[in-house]
Amino acid sequence: MNESALRLDGDKVLDLAFEISLSLEGPLKAYRWLVDSQVQNSGWSVFYSEDHAKRRFRIVQRYYRDQWDRFLVDSARTKYQDDDSGPFVPTERLVDFLVIIEKDDLAREIVAVMLKSLEEDFADQPLRFPRWLEEGAA
């Protein structure tokens, strides 16, 4: 087995460790494995597996519904942070998480903030109404 395949399989170990710990020790002790898996598997990044992240979000919804904010704080960092540079701030995945744990109002608020930020980012750009759109309206 090559080193790359071993490293990829190693990432899966944390999800499996959570499942084993959950069945043998219960949700309280299994929690740390869930957080470690979210961090080590880049669960907040849109560049990594959405399916695995959403599976973890459903686990939070099922076992840690009242501690969802703790999970967010505990896991909102990247595996590459060795210093004290602050947490990794999730974006689209945060919205996915909030919808899955049934915090729809908060998800809407986050989307509104994201859209406002995007509008502000482009506010000073010399963007014109597209000519092809003007022609289509006529």
N, C-alpha and C positions, 0 to 999 in steps of 0.2 A: 504494500500500500504506500502511495506517495505521501509526502509531508502535507501537501495541499489538501488532499482528501481527508487526511487525519484531522487537520485543523477545522475543516468544514463540519465533519462529524462531531468534533469536540463542542461546537456551538450547540448542537442538538442535545448534548448531555444535560445541559441546564434545564431544559424543558422536561426531560425525562426525570431528572433529580427532583423537580417540583412534584411531578406525579407520584413518584415513590414516597417522598416525604409526606405528601398530602394523605396518602393511603395509610402510612405507618404512624405518622406523628400528628396529623391533623393540620388544619389551615394555618394556625398560629406559627408553627415552626416551618411550615412549607413556604411561607411568605417570602423569606429571604431568597429562596431559589427563583421565585417568580420575578422578583426585582432584578436579581443578577442576570437572568435570562433576557429580560427587557433591555438592560444596559449592554450586555456583551453581544447581543444579537442586533444591536442598533434598532430597537423596536420603534423609536420615535422618528427615525429617518425614513423619508419616502424612497430612499434608494435601496432599501432592504425589504425583505419579505413582508408584504401587507397581510397575507394570510396568517402567518405566525403571530404577528403583532395583534391582529384582531382576535385570534384565539386567546391570547393572554388577556385582552380587554374583556372578553366574555368570562374568563376565570375571575377577574376582578369583580365583574358584575354579580357573579354567582356567590363567591366566597367572601369578598371584601367590600361589598357595596357601601357600607357605612364608612369605610376607610379609603375611598377612592382618591381623596385628595392626598392622603399619605403616600399612596402608591405613586401618584404623579410626582410628588416632591422627591421621594426616594429614588425614582428611576429616571428623572429628568436630567440625565447627564450622558456623556458618551463614554465609550470604552477607552477613548484616547485621552481623556482628561486625567493627567497625573498631578496637575497643579491646582491652584485655587482660583481658576479663571471663571468660576460661576457655572450655573447649570446650562445644559443644552436646552434651548427653547423650541419645543415642538410646534408644528403648524397644522397642516392638514390632518396629521395623525391625531392631534389633540381633539379636533372636531370629531373624527371617527370614534375616539375613545369616549367622548362625552355623549355621543348618540347611543353607543352600545350600552353605557351604564345608565341610560335614560335621563340624562341631564340636558334635555333638548333646549331649554331656555338659555342655559349657559352656552351651549354650542352655537345658538343663533347670535348671541352677544359676541362670541369670539369671531365668528364669520364677519359680522359687521365691523369689528375692529380691524380685521385683516383687509377687508375691502377699503375701508377708510385709509389705511396705511398705504395700500397700493395706489389709490387715487392721489394721495399726497406725494408719493414717489414720482408720479408722472405729471404732476400739476405744472411744473416749470418746463416741460418738454414741448417743443413746437409741433405738436401733433395736429394735423388738419383732418377734416372730415374726408374720408376716402372718395375719390372721384367716381369710382365704380358704384359706390353706394348712392351717390347723388343721382347718377344716371339711372339707377334701378328704381328710384323713387318717382321719377318723372313719367 
